[in-house]
Amino acid sequence: MTKEYSITLLPGDGIGPEILSVTVEALKLIASQFNLKFNFQEALIGGSAIDTTGLPLPEETLTICKQSDAVLLAAIGGYKWDNLPRHQRPETGLLGIREGLELFANLRPATIFPQLIDASSLKREVIEGVDLMVVRELTGGIYFGKPKGIFETETGEKRGVNTMAYTTSEIDRIAKVAFETAQKRGGKLCSVDKANVLDVSQLWRDRVISMSEKYPDIELSHLYVDNAAMQLVRSPKQFDTIVTGNLFGDILSDIAAMLTGSIGMLPSASLGDGKPGLFEPVHGSAPDIAGQDKANPLAQILSGAMMLRYGLNEPDAASKLENAVFKVLDQGYRTGDIMSAGMTLVGCKAMGEALLTVISE
């Protein structure tokens, strides 16, 4: 019997429509091979939504997403909207959909592809074999804490305020996801905080330690965020699973992404309790190459694979899509961001066509 899924597509801005189009074609082909049917519907978010509706996240978009089984987002933002008030910028739409879907856990893998090891700026002996997962808390911390804003003091001076805040329940639920993720991986979890100077981080560390009693099979360690950033570059193979708050996770996951040589290769999954998940590449909208058929669609395609695995519980279909990406790289196809000597330079569409050929084999 064919299993049907409702998938909301959010093409967004810049290269978003290009890379999402390639991914949809791959998913359609995968679906035909695994007795699946995807019912796709598109909605607006980010700059494209601002241009059409005046809002970075129209209520209609959030409603459609809530009614779907999973949401596949491409990229948002661009120079065009940088000077808008903060609450009207494309990034506000991204924060809004995470909050609206109650997606509190962001999973960002950073795995070294053997075919791309020389694309990294780090030495081969440092990064060979790196396979880590950053579990980032996504709906709390300094991005959502209140009060926030720019205020005028009694002396007439302006003062910017953001509040970093976490409750025990917010920490406990992300720690649970992290411990369970570590159980499925190498059994090691590093919690990253700044407990030496921040009270909120001290609570974070206390709760993670308390939660660890339920997971005696997991080796728990702790690092301050500045040291963790250094260690990711110095000795990344020491890490298996990392758990941290929203701000620190935003920074560390991008550092981890560049270990691989290109942020254009990395997917992510944002999950909640029983809610439709949001799956998106780590990279941005790259407005400088939008519409030029130069974008790398592989992170978007791998985000589709994460959707299959974590959002729809279709691991076999996910593996087929992931293996197709590996085979295309084995065949030497490269977009500009991962190009190296002796490889075949292709554009976004041609990379997609190569992928479809592999999937069909």
Beta strands, then each sheet from edge to edge (+ up, - down):
strand 1: 3-12
strand 2: 36-42
strand 3: 70-75
strand 4: 105-111
strand 5: 131-137
strand 6: 149-152
strand 7: 158-161
strand 8: 188-193
strand 9: 219-224
strand 10: 241-244
strand 11: 267-271
strand 12: 277-281
strand 13: 333-334
strand 14: 344-345
sheet 1: 2+ 1+ 3+ 12+ 11- 4+ 5- 10- 8- 9-
sheet 2: 6+ 7-
sheet 3: 13+ 14+
end
